[in-house]
Amino acid sequence: MLGTAQLTNSYGIANTSSGFSKESAFLLLENAIKHGITTWDTSPVYGNSEEVIGQYLKKNNSSVTISTKMPSIVKKYGYNIKSRKLNNIITRNIELSLEMLNREIIDYYFIHDEQDYITYGNDLINSLYNNINAGKIATIGISVYKPKTADLAFKEKKINLIQLPFNIFDQRFRKHINKAQDF
């Protein structure tokens, strides 16, 4: 999978650039395809990466799998949104991503802020599932940063993908990696 956070902005501890030019970003995406990397991870909060990917796909008509993320609901709207308004916000975010990405469907749509899931739970999942039924997204995922949230996500039958940090320095999710084999 290709992470595209650096396409249009500075991202990561060692990054000193402010992103790629459009031509350089297109070249990177083209090389990814040439080397068999056809699943791309993006987000509306990654600068203009969704837009750049959408422009590339429109120009090149490439077959790739897109993973994108829902911007944080609690950070923008708070903790007390009613179910109907929540559904409207989620659907509008999905529609904006579809437009930017030049796609008819998003393959993997992630809850980016685990606090959204903790706060809105079933209402959030039901809104996302409504968008599956409407043909706007194919699969629901969640990005987690705390083992407790990963435990909750593994119990949620409508969440099919769990993205979590795991590396040589951060082993908090080892039991979840083992559990994922049965997921």
Biotite code that builds the C-alpha atoms (Angstrom):
import biotite.structure as struc

atoms = struc.array([
    struc.Atom([0.000, 0.000, 0.000], chain_id="A", res_id=1, res_name="MET", atom_name="CA", element="C"),
    struc.Atom([1.217, 3.488, -0.819], chain_id="A", res_id=2, res_name="LEU", atom_name="CA", element="C"),
    struc.Atom([0.681, 6.147, 1.832], chain_id="A", res_id=3, res_name="GLY", atom_name="CA", element="C"),
    struc.Atom([0.065, 9.485, 0.141], chain_id="A", res_id=4, res_name="THR", atom_name="CA", element="C"),
    struc.Atom([0.236, 11.929, 3.053], chain_id="A", res_id=5, res_name="ALA", atom_name="CA", element="C"),
    struc.Atom([3.453, 13.388, 1.625], chain_id="A", res_id=6, res_name="GLN", atom_name="CA", element="C"),
    struc.Atom([2.091, 14.041, -1.866], chain_id="A", res_id=7, res_name="LEU", atom_name="CA", element="C"),
    struc.Atom([1.119, 17.623, -1.096], chain_id="A", res_id=8, res_name="THR", atom_name="CA", element="C"),
    struc.Atom([2.304, 18.414, 2.421], chain_id="A", res_id=9, res_name="ASN", atom_name="CA", element="C"),
    struc.Atom([5.016, 17.778, 4.971], chain_id="A", res_id=10, res_name="SER", atom_name="CA", element="C"),
    struc.Atom([4.378, 14.555, 6.858], chain_id="A", res_id=11, res_name="TYR", atom_name="CA", element="C"),
    struc.Atom([6.538, 12.360, 9.028], chain_id="A", res_id=12, res_name="GLY", atom_name="CA", element="C"),
    struc.Atom([9.357, 12.857, 11.469], chain_id="A", res_id=13, res_name="ILE", atom_name="CA", element="C"),
    struc.Atom([12.146, 12.962, 8.863], chain_id="A", res_id=14, res_name="ALA", atom_name="CA", element="C"),
    struc.Atom([10.320, 14.925, 6.162], chain_id="A", res_id=15, res_name="ASN", atom_name="CA", element="C"),
    struc.Atom([11.877, 18.264, 5.307], chain_id="A", res_id=16, res_name="THR", atom_name="CA", element="C"),
    struc.Atom([9.947, 18.928, 2.097], chain_id="A", res_id=17, res_name="SER", atom_name="CA", element="C"),
    struc.Atom([6.600, 20.626, 1.716], chain_id="A", res_id=18, res_name="SER", atom_name="CA", element="C"),
    struc.Atom([5.258, 18.025, -0.692], chain_id="A", res_id=19, res_name="GLY", atom_name="CA", element="C"),
    struc.Atom([5.699, 17.192, -4.351], chain_id="A", res_id=20, res_name="PHE", atom_name="CA", element="C"),
    struc.Atom([4.882, 19.224, -7.431], chain_id="A", res_id=21, res_name="SER", atom_name="CA", element="C"),
    struc.Atom([1.909, 17.861, -9.347], chain_id="A", res_id=22, res_name="LYS", atom_name="CA", element="C"),
    struc.Atom([4.254, 16.414, -11.970], chain_id="A", res_id=23, res_name="GLU", atom_name="CA", element="C"),
    struc.Atom([6.412, 14.719, -9.325], chain_id="A", res_id=24, res_name="SER", atom_name="CA", element="C"),
    struc.Atom([3.331, 13.367, -7.559], chain_id="A", res_id=25, res_name="ALA", atom_name="CA", element="C"),
    struc.Atom([2.047, 11.941, -10.861], chain_id="A", res_id=26, res_name="PHE", atom_name="CA", element="C"),
    struc.Atom([5.446, 10.350, -11.486], chain_id="A", res_id=27, res_name="LEU", atom_name="CA", element="C"),
    struc.Atom([5.402, 8.788, -8.014], chain_id="A", res_id=28, res_name="LEU", atom_name="CA", element="C"),
    struc.Atom([1.892, 7.388, -8.580], chain_id="A", res_id=29, res_name="LEU", atom_name="CA", element="C"),
    struc.Atom([2.883, 6.086, -12.021], chain_id="A", res_id=30, res_name="GLU", atom_name="CA", element="C"),
    struc.Atom([5.956, 4.358, -10.584], chain_id="A", res_id=31, res_name="ASN", atom_name="CA", element="C"),
    struc.Atom([3.873, 2.846, -7.806], chain_id="A", res_id=32, res_name="ALA", atom_name="CA", element="C"),
    struc.Atom([1.609, 1.236, -10.415], chain_id="A", res_id=33, res_name="ILE", atom_name="CA", element="C"),
    struc.Atom([4.584, 0.046, -12.462], chain_id="A", res_id=34, res_name="LYS", atom_name="CA", element="C"),
    struc.Atom([5.918, -1.709, -9.367], chain_id="A", res_id=35, res_name="HIS", atom_name="CA", element="C"),
    struc.Atom([2.600, -3.328, -8.455], chain_id="A", res_id=36, res_name="GLY", atom_name="CA", element="C"),
    struc.Atom([1.575, -0.915, -5.703], chain_id="A", res_id=37, res_name="ILE", atom_name="CA", element="C"),
    struc.Atom([-2.058, -0.427, -6.618], chain_id="A", res_id=38, res_name="THR", atom_name="CA", element="C"),
    struc.Atom([-3.631, 0.254, -3.227], chain_id="A", res_id=39, res_name="THR", atom_name="CA", element="C"),
    struc.Atom([-3.292, 3.878, -2.154], chain_id="A", res_id=40, res_name="TRP", atom_name="CA", element="C"),
    struc.Atom([-4.049, 5.308, 1.275], chain_id="A", res_id=41, res_name="ASP", atom_name="CA", element="C"),
    struc.Atom([-5.118, 8.949, 1.515], chain_id="A", res_id=42, res_name="THR", atom_name="CA", element="C"),
    struc.Atom([-7.292, 11.325, 3.514], chain_id="A", res_id=43, res_name="SER", atom_name="CA", element="C"),
    struc.Atom([-8.876, 14.756, 3.130], chain_id="A", res_id=44, res_name="PRO", atom_name="CA", element="C"),
    struc.Atom([-6.601, 15.880, 5.974], chain_id="A", res_id=45, res_name="VAL", atom_name="CA", element="C"),
    struc.Atom([-3.502, 15.028, 3.897], chain_id="A", res_id=46, res_name="TYR", atom_name="CA", element="C"),
    struc.Atom([-3.491, 18.366, 2.115], chain_id="A", res_id=47, res_name="GLY", atom_name="CA", element="C"),
    struc.Atom([-4.619, 18.032, -1.502], chain_id="A", res_id=48, res_name="ASN", atom_name="CA", element="C"),
    struc.Atom([-3.630, 14.382, -1.900], chain_id="A", res_id=49, res_name="SER", atom_name="CA", element="C"),
    struc.Atom([-7.183, 13.229, -2.713], chain_id="A", res_id=50, res_name="GLU", atom_name="CA", element="C"),
    struc.Atom([-7.411, 15.884, -5.411], chain_id="A", res_id=51, res_name="GLU", atom_name="CA", element="C"),
    struc.Atom([-4.008, 14.997, -6.900], chain_id="A", res_id=52, res_name="VAL", atom_name="CA", element="C"),
    struc.Atom([-4.898, 11.295, -6.920], chain_id="A", res_id=53, res_name="ILE", atom_name="CA", element="C"),
    struc.Atom([-8.252, 12.099, -8.556], chain_id="A", res_id=54, res_name="GLY", atom_name="CA", element="C"),
    struc.Atom([-6.562, 14.180, -11.258], chain_id="A", res_id=55, res_name="GLN", atom_name="CA", element="C"),
    struc.Atom([-4.059, 11.416, -11.888], chain_id="A", res_id=56, res_name="TYR", atom_name="CA", element="C"),
    struc.Atom([-6.780, 8.762, -12.136], chain_id="A", res_id=57, res_name="LEU", atom_name="CA", element="C"),
    struc.Atom([-8.864, 10.915, -14.483], chain_id="A", res_id=58, res_name="LYS", atom_name="CA", element="C"),
    struc.Atom([-5.879, 11.491, -16.757], chain_id="A", res_id=59, res_name="LYS", atom_name="CA", element="C"),
    struc.Atom([-4.540, 7.929, -16.654], chain_id="A", res_id=60, res_name="ASN", atom_name="CA", element="C"),
    struc.Atom([-7.666, 5.805, -16.085], chain_id="A", res_id=61, res_name="ASN", atom_name="CA", element="C"),
    struc.Atom([-5.679, 3.480, -13.831], chain_id="A", res_id=62, res_name="SER", atom_name="CA", element="C"),
    struc.Atom([-7.241, 0.674, -11.861], chain_id="A", res_id=63, res_name="SER", atom_name="CA", element="C"),
    struc.Atom([-6.265, 1.140, -8.228], chain_id="A", res_id=64, res_name="VAL", atom_name="CA", element="C"),
    struc.Atom([-7.805, 0.444, -4.847], chain_id="A", res_id=65, res_name="THR", atom_name="CA", element="C"),
    struc.Atom([-8.407, 3.573, -2.783], chain_id="A", res_id=66, res_name="ILE", atom_name="CA", element="C"),
    struc.Atom([-8.373, 3.806, 0.987], chain_id="A", res_id=67, res_name="SER", atom_name="CA", element="C"),
    struc.Atom([-9.401, 7.148, 2.457], chain_id="A", res_id=68, res_name="THR", atom_name="CA", element="C"),
    struc.Atom([-10.502, 8.427, 5.813], chain_id="A", res_id=69, res_name="LYS", atom_name="CA", element="C"),
    struc.Atom([-13.303, 10.380, 7.401], chain_id="A", res_id=70, res_name="MET", atom_name="CA", element="C"),
    struc.Atom([-12.176, 13.703, 8.900], chain_id="A", res_id=71, res_name="PRO", atom_name="CA", element="C"),
    struc.Atom([-12.691, 13.909, 12.663], chain_id="A", res_id=72, res_name="SER", atom_name="CA", element="C"),
    struc.Atom([-16.291, 14.614, 13.600], chain_id="A", res_id=73, res_name="ILE", atom_name="CA", element="C"),
    struc.Atom([-15.644, 15.392, 17.278], chain_id="A", res_id=74, res_name="VAL", atom_name="CA", element="C"),
    struc.Atom([-12.843, 17.836, 16.503], chain_id="A", res_id=75, res_name="LYS", atom_name="CA", element="C"),
    struc.Atom([-14.998, 19.814, 14.088], chain_id="A", res_id=76, res_name="LYS", atom_name="CA", element="C"),
    struc.Atom([-18.529, 19.410, 15.472], chain_id="A", res_id=77, res_name="TYR", atom_name="CA", element="C"),
    struc.Atom([-18.167, 18.242, 19.050], chain_id="A", res_id=78, res_name="GLY", atom_name="CA", element="C"),
    struc.Atom([-19.666, 15.432, 21.086], chain_id="A", res_id=79, res_name="TYR", atom_name="CA", element="C"),
    struc.Atom([-23.420, 16.042, 20.925], chain_id="A", res_id=80, res_name="ASN", atom_name="CA", element="C"),
    struc.Atom([-24.528, 15.668, 17.332], chain_id="A", res_id=81, res_name="ILE", atom_name="CA", element="C"),
    struc.Atom([-27.906, 14.085, 16.721], chain_id="A", res_id=82, res_name="LYS", atom_name="CA", element="C"),
    struc.Atom([-28.100, 10.968, 14.579], chain_id="A", res_id=83, res_name="SER", atom_name="CA", element="C"),
    struc.Atom([-29.610, 12.655, 11.509], chain_id="A", res_id=84, res_name="ARG", atom_name="CA", element="C"),
    struc.Atom([-27.040, 15.462, 11.431], chain_id="A", res_id=85, res_name="LYS", atom_name="CA", element="C"),
    struc.Atom([-24.245, 12.932, 11.951], chain_id="A", res_id=86, res_name="LEU", atom_name="CA", element="C"),
    struc.Atom([-25.488, 10.943, 8.960], chain_id="A", res_id=87, res_name="ASN", atom_name="CA", element="C"),
    struc.Atom([-25.591, 14.110, 6.822], chain_id="A", res_id=88, res_name="ASN", atom_name="CA", element="C"),
    struc.Atom([-22.032, 15.065, 7.833], chain_id="A", res_id=89, res_name="ILE", atom_name="CA", element="C"),
    struc.Atom([-20.671, 11.592, 7.103], chain_id="A", res_id=90, res_name="ILE", atom_name="CA", element="C"),
    struc.Atom([-22.460, 11.330, 3.762], chain_id="A", res_id=91, res_name="THR", atom_name="CA", element="C"),
    struc.Atom([-21.241, 14.789, 2.723], chain_id="A", res_id=92, res_name="ARG", atom_name="CA", element="C"),
    struc.Atom([-17.632, 13.870, 3.644], chain_id="A", res_id=93, res_name="ASN", atom_name="CA", element="C"),
    struc.Atom([-17.889, 10.711, 1.561], chain_id="A", res_id=94, res_name="ILE", atom_name="CA", element="C"),
    struc.Atom([-19.355, 12.627, -1.377], chain_id="A", res_id=95, res_name="GLU", atom_name="CA", element="C"),
    struc.Atom([-16.549, 15.205, -1.195], chain_id="A", res_id=96, res_name="LEU", atom_name="CA", element="C"),
    struc.Atom([-13.936, 12.438, -1.195], chain_id="A", res_id=97, res_name="SER", atom_name="CA", element="C"),
    struc.Atom([-15.631, 10.736, -4.145], chain_id="A", res_id=98, res_name="LEU", atom_name="CA", element="C"),
    struc.Atom([-15.590, 14.023, -6.042], chain_id="A", res_id=99, res_name="GLU", atom_name="CA", element="C"),
    struc.Atom([-11.945, 14.772, -5.207], chain_id="A", res_id=100, res_name="MET", atom_name="CA", element="C"),
    struc.Atom([-10.842, 11.222, -6.027], chain_id="A", res_id=101, res_name="LEU", atom_name="CA", element="C"),
    struc.Atom([-12.837, 11.119, -9.261], chain_id="A", res_id=102, res_name="ASN", atom_name="CA", element="C"),
    struc.Atom([-14.408, 7.832, -8.161], chain_id="A", res_id=103, res_name="ARG", atom_name="CA", element="C"),
    struc.Atom([-17.870, 6.320, -8.033], chain_id="A", res_id=104, res_name="GLU", atom_name="CA", element="C"),
    struc.Atom([-17.059, 4.224, -4.963], chain_id="A", res_id=105, res_name="ILE", atom_name="CA", element="C"),
    struc.Atom([-14.435, 4.296, -2.216], chain_id="A", res_id=106, res_name="ILE", atom_name="CA", element="C"),
    struc.Atom([-12.968, 0.844, -1.680], chain_id="A", res_id=107, res_name="ASP", atom_name="CA", element="C"),
    struc.Atom([-11.951, 1.281, 1.979], chain_id="A", res_id=108, res_name="TYR", atom_name="CA", element="C"),
    struc.Atom([-13.371, 4.092, 4.112], chain_id="A", res_id=109, res_name="TYR", atom_name="CA", element="C"),
    struc.Atom([-11.745, 4.480, 7.517], chain_id="A", res_id=110, res_name="PHE", atom_name="CA", element="C"),
    struc.Atom([-12.888, 6.171, 10.683], chain_id="A", res_id=111, res_name="ILE", atom_name="CA", element="C"),
    struc.Atom([-9.732, 8.248, 11.153], chain_id="A", res_id=112, res_name="HIS", atom_name="CA", element="C"),
    struc.Atom([-10.342, 9.512, 14.692], chain_id="A", res_id=113, res_name="ASP", atom_name="CA", element="C"),
    struc.Atom([-11.062, 6.682, 17.090], chain_id="A", res_id=114, res_name="GLU", atom_name="CA", element="C"),
    struc.Atom([-12.805, 9.209, 19.356], chain_id="A", res_id=115, res_name="GLN", atom_name="CA", element="C"),
    struc.Atom([-15.554, 9.487, 16.722], chain_id="A", res_id=116, res_name="ASP", atom_name="CA", element="C"),
    struc.Atom([-16.199, 5.757, 17.114], chain_id="A", res_id=117, res_name="TYR", atom_name="CA", element="C"),
    struc.Atom([-16.093, 5.930, 20.911], chain_id="A", res_id=118, res_name="ILE", atom_name="CA", element="C"),
    struc.Atom([-18.446, 8.929, 20.967], chain_id="A", res_id=119, res_name="THR", atom_name="CA", element="C"),
    struc.Atom([-20.952, 8.026, 18.248], chain_id="A", res_id=120, res_name="TYR", atom_name="CA", element="C"),
    struc.Atom([-20.697, 4.212, 18.144], chain_id="A", res_id=121, res_name="GLY", atom_name="CA", element="C"),
    struc.Atom([-23.727, 2.609, 16.507], chain_id="A", res_id=122, res_name="ASN", atom_name="CA", element="C"),
    struc.Atom([-24.979, 5.859, 14.946], chain_id="A", res_id=123, res_name="ASP", atom_name="CA", element="C"),
    struc.Atom([-21.613, 6.287, 13.218], chain_id="A", res_id=124, res_name="LEU", atom_name="CA", element="C"),
    struc.Atom([-21.438, 2.680, 12.046], chain_id="A", res_id=125, res_name="ILE", atom_name="CA", element="C"),
    struc.Atom([-25.056, 2.778, 10.831], chain_id="A", res_id=126, res_name="ASN", atom_name="CA", element="C"),
    struc.Atom([-24.379, 5.972, 8.850], chain_id="A", res_id=127, res_name="SER", atom_name="CA", element="C"),
    struc.Atom([-21.352, 4.375, 7.226], chain_id="A", res_id=128, res_name="LEU", atom_name="CA", element="C"),
    struc.Atom([-23.344, 1.231, 6.504], chain_id="A", res_id=129, res_name="TYR", atom_name="CA", element="C"),
    struc.Atom([-26.064, 3.366, 4.865], chain_id="A", res_id=130, res_name="ASN", atom_name="CA", element="C"),
    struc.Atom([-23.350, 4.612, 2.513], chain_id="A", res_id=131, res_name="ASN", atom_name="CA", element="C"),
    struc.Atom([-22.358, 1.033, 1.733], chain_id="A", res_id=132, res_name="ILE", atom_name="CA", element="C"),
    struc.Atom([-25.993, 0.327, 0.837], chain_id="A", res_id=133, res_name="ASN", atom_name="CA", element="C"),
    struc.Atom([-26.025, 3.481, -1.319], chain_id="A", res_id=134, res_name="ALA", atom_name="CA", element="C"),
    struc.Atom([-22.989, 2.193, -3.231], chain_id="A", res_id=135, res_name="GLY", atom_name="CA", element="C"),
    struc.Atom([-20.662, 5.015, -2.119], chain_id="A", res_id=136, res_name="LYS", atom_name="CA", element="C"),
    struc.Atom([-18.232, 2.933, -0.062], chain_id="A", res_id=137, res_name="ILE", atom_name="CA", element="C"),
    struc.Atom([-17.394, -0.761, -0.193], chain_id="A", res_id=138, res_name="ALA", atom_name="CA", element="C"),
    struc.Atom([-15.751, -1.500, 3.162], chain_id="A", res_id=139, res_name="THR", atom_name="CA", element="C"),
    struc.Atom([-15.596, 0.154, 6.596], chain_id="A", res_id=140, res_name="ILE", atom_name="CA", element="C"),
    struc.Atom([-12.348, 0.395, 8.530], chain_id="A", res_id=141, res_name="GLY", atom_name="CA", element="C"),
    struc.Atom([-11.009, 2.197, 11.573], chain_id="A", res_id=142, res_name="ILE", atom_name="CA", element="C"),
    struc.Atom([-7.628, 3.630, 12.533], chain_id="A", res_id=143, res_name="SER", atom_name="CA", element="C"),
    struc.Atom([-6.910, 2.933, 16.202], chain_id="A", res_id=144, res_name="VAL", atom_name="CA", element="C"),
    struc.Atom([-4.226, 4.226, 18.529], chain_id="A", res_id=145, res_name="TYR", atom_name="CA", element="C"),
    struc.Atom([-5.264, 2.621, 21.815], chain_id="A", res_id=146, res_name="LYS", atom_name="CA", element="C"),
    struc.Atom([-5.524, -1.111, 22.516], chain_id="A", res_id=147, res_name="PRO", atom_name="CA", element="C"),
    struc.Atom([-8.928, -0.590, 24.220], chain_id="A", res_id=148, res_name="LYS", atom_name="CA", element="C"),
    struc.Atom([-10.336, 0.862, 20.997], chain_id="A", res_id=149, res_name="THR", atom_name="CA", element="C"),
    struc.Atom([-8.893, -2.030, 19.013], chain_id="A", res_id=150, res_name="ALA", atom_name="CA", element="C"),
    struc.Atom([-10.677, -4.424, 21.399], chain_id="A", res_id=151, res_name="ASP", atom_name="CA", element="C"),
    struc.Atom([-13.977, -2.629, 20.694], chain_id="A", res_id=152, res_name="LEU", atom_name="CA", element="C"),
    struc.Atom([-13.372, -2.593, 16.945], chain_id="A", res_id=153, res_name="ALA", atom_name="CA", element="C"),
    struc.Atom([-12.725, -6.343, 16.839], chain_id="A", res_id=154, res_name="PHE", atom_name="CA", element="C"),
    struc.Atom([-16.192, -6.875, 18.346], chain_id="A", res_id=155, res_name="LYS", atom_name="CA", element="C"),
    struc.Atom([-17.912, -4.647, 15.751], chain_id="A", res_id=156, res_name="GLU", atom_name="CA", element="C"),
    struc.Atom([-19.163, -6.941, 12.979], chain_id="A", res_id=157, res_name="LYS", atom_name="CA", element="C"),
    struc.Atom([-19.579, -4.137, 10.406], chain_id="A", res_id=158, res_name="LYS", atom_name="CA", element="C"),
    struc.Atom([-15.950, -2.993, 10.661], chain_id="A", res_id=159, res_name="ILE", atom_name="CA", element="C"),
    struc.Atom([-13.857, -5.097, 8.304], chain_id="A", res_id=160, res_name="ASN", atom_name="CA", element="C"),
    struc.Atom([-10.460, -3.370, 8.503], chain_id="A", res_id=161, res_name="LEU", atom_name="CA", element="C"),
    struc.Atom([-8.432, -2.201, 11.488], chain_id="A", res_id=162, res_name="ILE", atom_name="CA", element="C"),
    struc.Atom([-5.396, 0.009, 10.956], chain_id="A", res_id=163, res_name="GLN", atom_name="CA", element="C"),
    struc.Atom([-3.066, 0.241, 13.936], chain_id="A", res_id=164, res_name="LEU", atom_name="CA", element="C"),
    struc.Atom([0.467, 1.324, 14.719], chain_id="A", res_id=165, res_name="PRO", atom_name="CA", element="C"),
    struc.Atom([2.870, -1.563, 15.062], chain_id="A", res_id=166, res_name="PHE", atom_name="CA", element="C"),
    struc.Atom([6.623, -1.414, 14.784], chain_id="A", res_id=167, res_name="ASN", atom_name="CA", element="C"),
    struc.Atom([9.788, -2.420, 16.560], chain_id="A", res_id=168, res_name="ILE", atom_name="CA", element="C"),
    struc.Atom([9.334, 0.359, 19.116], chain_id="A", res_id=169, res_name="PHE", atom_name="CA", element="C"),
    struc.Atom([5.572, 0.050, 19.614], chain_id="A", res_id=170, res_name="ASP", atom_name="CA", element="C"),
    struc.Atom([4.446, -3.492, 20.417], chain_id="A", res_id=171, res_name="GLN", atom_name="CA", element="C"),
    struc.Atom([1.204, -2.621, 22.282], chain_id="A", res_id=172, res_name="ARG", atom_name="CA", element="C"),
    struc.Atom([-0.894, -4.270, 19.592], chain_id="A", res_id=173, res_name="PHE", atom_name="CA", element="C"),
    struc.Atom([0.885, -7.627, 19.365], chain_id="A", res_id=174, res_name="ARG", atom_name="CA", element="C"),
    struc.Atom([-2.144, -9.533, 20.695], chain_id="A", res_id=175, res_name="LYS", atom_name="CA", element="C"),
    struc.Atom([-4.323, -7.759, 18.126], chain_id="A", res_id=176, res_name="HIS", atom_name="CA", element="C"),
    struc.Atom([-2.018, -8.780, 15.290], chain_id="A", res_id=177, res_name="ILE", atom_name="CA", element="C"),
    struc.Atom([-2.345, -12.390, 16.451], chain_id="A", res_id=178, res_name="ASN", atom_name="CA", element="C"),
    struc.Atom([-6.136, -12.001, 16.807], chain_id="A", res_id=179, res_name="LYS", atom_name="CA", element="C"),
    struc.Atom([-6.370, -10.519, 13.301], chain_id="A", res_id=180, res_name="ALA", atom_name="CA", element="C"),
    struc.Atom([-5.498, -13.897, 11.826], chain_id="A", res_id=181, res_name="GLN", atom_name="CA", element="C"),
    struc.Atom([-8.958, -15.065, 12.955], chain_id="A", res_id=182, res_name="ASP", atom_name="CA", element="C"),
    struc.Atom([-10.736, -11.810, 12.059], chain_id="A", res_id=183, res_name="PHE", atom_name="CA", element="C"),
])
